[in-house]
C-alpha cells in the first residue's frame, strides 16, 4: 500500500508505536518558541503528535494531512480538540493564515517532482503572515541512508500498545537521479504481512536553497543534525531548514 503507515488502520497503529516523541520533536518545539507564532500550520501532520504539543503550548494549530486514517488516530488522542484537523494537502493551505509552517517527519521528500515541490513552496509562501517562518527536515543525500535500508540492517521489533509484537524491515532500490523507492514490511502474529511502499526525493543542500529562494524564502539556518550541528558534521544525516518569508 502506498504510504500505508498513514492510510491503513493497522499500520497507523504500528507507526504510532514505532514513532514516539523524540529529539526531533524537542528541536521543533524549541524553534517554535524562538519567535512569536500565534498561528501555526503542521502540513503532513500524520497522527498529530507534534500538532497537539504545539497547541498545548498555546498556539492556534491547523493540522493538514491527506490520509484520513492518520487523522482519525490524531483526533482520538488526548488534547486533539485543541487542533483544527483538515483532510487535504496543498489546496487546503490558506492565504496569509500562518506565522509559522512545519513539515516534519521528512514529509518534504514525499514531493518528488520539482514542479509539485515548487508549487508547495509557493503556496506556503502565500500562507505566511509578515515574515513568517518555514521549518522542515529532509535527509541529506550525502549520508546515503538508503544503503542501510535492507533486511539485515533495518530489521526491528515493534511492540504495539496492546502488547502485540510486530517484526519489521525495509527494502530499498538503488538511488537514481535523487529518487529512492522503498518498501516497508510488517509481519504480524499469525504470519500476516502488510507492506507499505513509497518513493522519496533526496534534494541536496544547494537544491533546497535554490528552490526556497525561487519561492520567496530566505534561508536563515540549515543544520545537519538535531543538536544544530553544521551540515555534513552529524551522524543524523539531516538537512534541517529554517527559512523566513522574504
C-alpha positions in Angstrom: 0.0 0.0 0.0 1.3 3.5 -0.9 2.3 5.3 2.3 0.4 2.6 4.3 1.6 3.9 7.7 -0.9 6.7 7.2 -3.6 5.0 5.2 -4.1 1.5 6.7 -5.6 1.5 10.2 -3.3 -1.4 11.4 -0.2 0.3 10.0 -1.2 3.6 11.6 -1.1 1.8 14.9 2.3 0.4 14.1 3.5 3.9 13.1 2.4 5.4 16.4 4.2 2.7 18.4 7.4 3.0 16.4 7.5 6.8 16.4 7.1 8.1 19.9 8.2 11.6 20.9 11.9 12.1 20.1 14.7 14.6 20.0 13.4 16.0 16.6 10.2 17.0 18.3 12.1 18.8 21.1 14.0 20.6 18.3 10.9 21.7 16.5 9.3 22.9 19.8 12.4 24.9 20.6 12.4 26.5 17.2 8.7 27.4 17.5 9.4 29.1 20.9 12.2 31.3 19.4 9.7 33.7 17.7 6.2 34.8 18.2 3.9 32.5 16.2 0.3 32.6 17.3 -1.0 30.7 14.2 0.9 27.5 13.1 0.4 25.1 10.2 1.5 21.4 10.6 1.4 20.2 7.0 1.6 16.4 6.7 0.7 16.2 10.4 0.2 12.4 10.3 -1.2 11.1 13.7 -0.8 14.5 15.3 1.9 14.1 17.9 3.6 17.4 17.2 0.5 19.4 16.3 -1.1 18.5 19.7 2.0 19.5 21.6 2.2 22.9 19.8 -1.5 23.5 20.6 -1.0 22.6 24.2 1.9 25.2 24.2 -0.7 27.9 23.4 -0.6 28.1 19.6 -3.5 28.1 17.3 -2.7 25.0 15.2 -4.0 23.7 11.9 -3.0 20.1 11.1 -3.4 19.1 7.4 -2.9 15.6 6.1 -4.3 13.8 3.0 -4.6 10.5 4.9 -7.9 10.0 6.7 -6.9 7.1 8.9 -3.9 9.0 10.3 -6.2 12.0 11.1 -8.7 9.6 12.7 -5.9 8.4 15.0 -4.9 12.0 15.7 -8.4 13.0 16.7 -8.6 10.2 19.3 -5.5 11.5 21.2 -5.7 13.5 24.4 -5.6 17.2 23.6 -6.7 16.7 20.0 -9.7 19.0 20.4 -7.2 22.0 20.6 -6.2 21.4 16.9 -8.1 22.2 13.8 -7.7 19.0 11.7 -8.1 19.2 7.9 -8.0 16.3 5.4 -6.3 17.6 2.4 -2.9 18.7 1.0 -1.6 21.8 -0.8 -5.0 23.1 -1.9 -6.1 23.2 1.8 -3.3 25.7 2.7 -4.8 29.2 3.4 -3.6 32.6 2.3 -2.0 34.9 4.8 -3.1 32.5 7.5 0.0 31.4 9.5 3.0 32.8 11.3 4.9 29.5 11.0 4.6 26.3 9.0 6.2 23.0 9.7 6.8 19.9 7.5 8.2 17.3 9.8 9.0 13.6 9.5 10.7 14.1 6.2 7.4 15.0 4.5 9.3 17.3 2.2 10.7 14.2 0.5 7.2 13.0 -0.5 7.0 15.8 -3.0 9.0 14.0 -5.6 8.6 16.2 -8.8 10.3 19.6 -8.9 7.0 21.1 -10.1 5.0 19.9 -7.2 7.7 20.9 -4.7 7.8 24.4 -6.2 4.0 24.7 -6.1 4.1 23.7 -2.5 6.7 26.2 -1.5 4.8 29.0 -3.4 1.6 28.0 -1.6 3.4 28.1 1.8 4.9 31.5 1.0 1.4 32.8 0.2 0.2 31.4 3.5 2.7 33.4 5.6 1.7 36.4 7.7 4.5 39.0 7.6 7.9 37.4 7.8 6.5 34.0 8.8 8.9 31.1 9.1 9.0 27.7 7.3 10.7 24.8 9.2 11.2 21.4 7.7 13.6 18.4 7.6 14.9 16.4 4.7 17.5 13.6 4.6 20.9 14.6 3.3 21.7 12.6 0.2 25.4 12.7 1.1 24.7 10.4 4.0 23.3 7.7 1.6 20.9 6.5 4.3 19.1 4.3 1.7 22.2 2.0 1.7 21.1 0.9 5.2 17.5 0.2 4.1 17.9 -3.6 3.7 16.5 -6.5 5.6 19.7 -7.1 7.5 20.3 -3.6 8.9 16.7 -2.4 9.1 15.1 -5.4 10.9 13.4 -4.3 14.1 10.7 -5.4 16.6 7.8 -3.1 17.4 5.6 -3.6 20.4 2.1 -2.2 20.0 0.1 -0.5 22.7 -1.8 -3.7 23.4 1.3 -5.8 23.6 1.2 -7.3 20.1 4.6 -7.8 18.6 5.3 -6.8 15.0 8.5 -7.7 13.1 9.5 -5.0 10.5 12.2 -4.5 7.9 12.8 -2.3 4.9 14.0 -2.9 1.3 15.1 -0.1 -0.9 16.1 0.1 -4.5 19.2 2.0 -5.8 19.2 5.8 -5.9 18.6 7.2 -9.4 18.6 11.0 -10.0 17.8 11.7 -6.4 14.9 9.2 -6.2 14.8 6.1 -4.0 11.8 3.7 -4.0 11.4 1.5 -0.9 9.0 -1.0 0.7 8.5 -1.5 4.5 7.4 -5.0 5.5 5.4 -5.6 8.7 4.9 -9.2 10.0 2.1 -9.6 12.5 1.5 -12.6 14.7 -0.1 -15.4 12.7 2.2 -14.7 9.8 0.0 -11.9 8.4 2.3 -9.5 6.4 1.4 -6.0 5.4 3.6 -3.7 3.2 3.9 0.0 2.7 5.7 1.5 -0.3 6.9 5.0 -1.2 9.3 6.9 -3.4 11.4 9.6 -1.8 13.2 12.6 -3.3 16.6 13.4 -1.9 17.4 17.0 -2.6 20.9 18.4 -1.9 21.5 21.5 0.2 22.0 23.6 -2.9 18.8 22.3 -4.5 16.8 23.2 -1.3 18.3 26.6 -1.1 17.6 27.5 -4.7 14.1 26.2 -4.6 13.3 28.2 -1.4 14.8 31.4 -2.8 12.8 31.0 -6.0 9.6 30.7 -3.9 10.4 33.9 -2.0 12.0 32.5 1.2 15.3 33.5 2.8 17.2 30.6 4.4 18.2 31.7 7.8 19.6 28.4 9.1 20.4 24.9 7.8 21.6 22.2 10.2 22.9 18.7 9.7 21.6 17.3 13.0 19.1 17.7 15.8 21.8 19.2 18.0 22.1 22.1 15.4 25.4 20.7 14.0 26.6 22.0 10.7 25.5 20.2 7.6 27.7 17.1 7.0 29.1 17.0 10.6 26.4 15.0 12.3 25.6 11.3 12.4 21.9 12.3 11.9 22.4 12.9 8.2 19.8 15.6 8.0 19.1 18.8 6.2 17.0 20.8 8.7 15.8 24.1 7.3 14.7 27.3 9.0 13.6 29.8 6.4 11.7 33.1 6.5 9.3 34.8 4.1 11.5 37.3 2.3 
